[in-house]
Amino acid sequence: MKKALVLTAMAALTMSVVFAGTITVTAPNAAGISLCLGKTYNITWTSTGINQKIKIRLIKSGGALVGNIQSGLAAGTTSYLWTAGNHTGGTADPGTNYKIRVSTIDNLVIDESDNAFELKTCSDDPGTKPILVFNKDLQVHIIAITVKAPKTGDYWDGGATQTIKWETFMKNALKVELYNYNGKEFVRMIAPSLTTYPTDGKWSFPWKIPTDINPGWYQVRVSSAGDKYQGFSTKFFIRQSINKKTYTLSATTTNKYKYRIKRKKSFTIGAKIFDDPGAGKVRVGYNGYTSDHTDYAVIYRSHAAFNTTNYKNKGFLLKAKLSFKHFMGCSTPIKVYALEQAWNGDATALFSVSCSHVSDPANVTSFIQGWLAYPETNHGFVFVGPNESMTYADGECVGFYENIKLELEFLSSQ
């Protein structure tokens, strides 16, 4: 499913045509593929003429995003070893109609699996398999750890005792740990060394769930010494007697502008440059001008950064709202974008899906959840004004906004 794009780039006094390359996903791509959650597979693709970094996403048929798998792969990369189901927001649920999308970091060159595949839960049966050797039955025990409980859909309450269950015939000391829902961040030790070795290979451990664990989605990990063998439960939810807590963060702002030229002619720039509104405020919009020689405009975009580092362990994020207030200039509704990469101030910076287009509080919960989860990076928001096309008439629409706040509401037992 190749998509080649042809772009026309117009910058100051230079006009050129740039032909983008191609990307073709080769695996998983065939019809009828099923992948086991938690097992590793190679995502592969071919590419030509690519000079940007590559990103990989897990999507559903129809294009709905499930989660980011990896970003920032080198331009020449053509494969990635993927633990099936894993993405930066957690683990995908078992189901059908999944696809892989591979693209350049700016989404200008993109391809996805031609056929949907299935993600399913596969069990390495830790039981026994009979084989016949010299007319005598020899029982072969498979070395594996399969966690049976907790399981998807379980809700375990703080202060209550629940039984963790798993199956293995290993004769090694095993430890039991609690991890966050994406299986990548250790939360706490549940049992450091278990050596009961049940003869039927069916282990269990009663766990009184602490009341100081924040409510949210988790996984139980059972592993052998040195982590040579391990097994994860599917994700489950821990509930607590909890309260809502709200935190309000103020923005650190950066205001930039850039000239945008339409035709390759000599000209004299005479447009007014609007002043930077100052700390905590943003300026967006355009100042356009048409003469006998050229059409040009000054384009204004602004960046708002919020330090969310200290809020990663505040509890389960219920809601995140971005608010700001117009105080001067043109009041045409603006757009706000969540950045996928560091912003260099250029008017052609890259953005993800728009999260708001009016000055009322915008629901940005999905973006903040990504910033608070490992390993997604917080690059802040960019404010974009109206009319950023390549054609301008005389006139201007530059608006100024202040009181830029990010309100985070958590469920917390602390």
Secondary structure, 3 states (H helix, E strand, C coil): CCCCCEEEEEECCEEEEEECCEEEEEECCCCCCEEECCCEEEEEEEEECCCCCEEEEEEECCCCEEEEEEEEECCCCCEEEEECCEECCEECCCEEEEEEEEEECCCCCEEECCCCEEEECCCCCCCEEEEEECCEEEEEECCCCEEEECCCCCEEECCCEEEEEEECCCCCCEEEEEEECCCCCEEEEEEEEECCCCCCCEEEEEEECCCCCCCEEEEEEEEEHHHCCEEECCCEEEECCCEEEEEEEECEEEEEEEEEECCCCCCCCCCCCCCCCCCCCEEEEEEEEECCCCEEEEEEEEEEECCCHHHCCCCEEEEEEEEEEEEEECCCCCEEEEECCCCCCCCCCCEEEEEECCCCCEECHHHHHHHHCCCCCCCCEEEECCCCCCCCCCEEEEEEEEEEEEEEEEEECC
